[in-house]
Amino acid sequence: MHDIYTFLIALVTILVAAKLLGELAVRFGQSAIVGELIAGVILGPSVLGIVGETPVLSGISELGAIILLFEVGLSSDIKEFAKAGGWAAAVAFVGVILPYLLGYRVFLHFGLDNTQAVFAGAVLTATSVGITARVFMDLKKIDTEEAKIVLGAAVIDDVIGLAILAVVLKLAAGGTVTFGTIAQVSCTAVLFLALAVGAGLLIAPTIFKYVSKLKQEHAAYIIAFAFCLIISAVSSKVGLAPIVGAFAAGLVISTIRQKEEIKRDIKPLYVFFVPVFFVLMGTRVDIGTFNPFIVANREIMLLTAVLFAVAFIGKAAAGFVVFKKGVDRLLIGVSMVPRGEVGLIFAGMGLKNEVFGPSDYSALVAVIMLTTFITPFLLKYMIVRKSKVQSAK
């Protein structure tokens, strides 16, 4: 009785705090994710100590991550791969490789081991384009050349990032850092994605043709979500993260006629499970790590500052590979800066697999929050300034 009471009170606390702090973040022009993370920090052991991680809450959180990546895939368009073109691909590759190498070198410089450095580099490769897309949409600039390149690059970035995640998880499980290991796991990830998406594209139209004839409400949504869970389970079985399968399932479902119906029906699951994931991510942050009056903390604070610098520069520099006339290269680069939910998933898996200690994890989460927080302000300023310059001509 006590266990179910404790669980229900913890769940209510998480949901209410996530909604209140998320609303506050939105009112300040930020993503609700920022508020949910802050809610986790406040509720967690390092501040109020109200909420702690339990096996049941962890299960809900992991399901939240699966739903999140399924929705990301569902909101993508496979055709974007073909439309993205060479510039988007170039931005994506540079935006992955440069932050990875910089993050890897920074962690090694601060005395962490090779596996930790590899994982830290992987965390910095992520891009949360949802935040950027929202800014472009709000300012009615989503149809600009810069927005098209960024959105195309983000789709490619997601696939590269998931392949990198598969590699670092293999390393965290005790593998060694060799070219053969990286090539093997990367090929496994790409092959799995290709097979899952390819097979799904062949069978999904037939399955959902029959599903559309069912009389029960929400039938398409139930079958689609069941498909997501099956592919996620298979992904886990072959040694990849379940979110790889969830993303692949979302890409497949994004091509069927009932796509919008499924997106609408999955929203209640999304708004329930996903905030739990972000709040629990926040509870793992040790706020005491950033107390400057404790001498031992100053190195972690310095690590956070340096990581933020390389995280920003690594992505911003990616825009400068575009040499198309009339395109704002800095705007493209800055648009790739926010790490958001994808970076948090990477960092959380590093902590769960005991690659990072609480201090290193806290530094990475702080960097993710900073990049997520500062980018919308910069983008709004840059887009408005560009519009004024064009209007003056």
JOFENMO-V263011 format. One line per field, one symbol per residue. psi: psi as a letter, one per 20 degrees, with the letter a starting at -180 (. if undefined). A space follows every 10 residues. Layout:
psi->???
This chain:
psi->ghghgggggg gggggggggg hggggghjjr qhgghhghgg gghrhiehkh pqprhghggg ghhghghghg hgghirohhh ghhhrhgggg ggghiggghg gghghghghj jrrggghggg hhhihqpnih gghgggghjl jijrgggggg hghhgggggg ghggghghhg hhjjrqnrhg gggghghggg gggggggghg hghghggigh hiiqiqqjgg gggghggghg hgggghhjjr qhhghggggg gghiirhjgh gggghighgg ighghgghgh ghhipohihk oiiohhihhh hggggggggh ggggghhhhj ipkppipohh ggghhigpgb hghhggghhg ghjkgqrhgg ghgghggggg hhghghgggg ggggghhhgh hi.
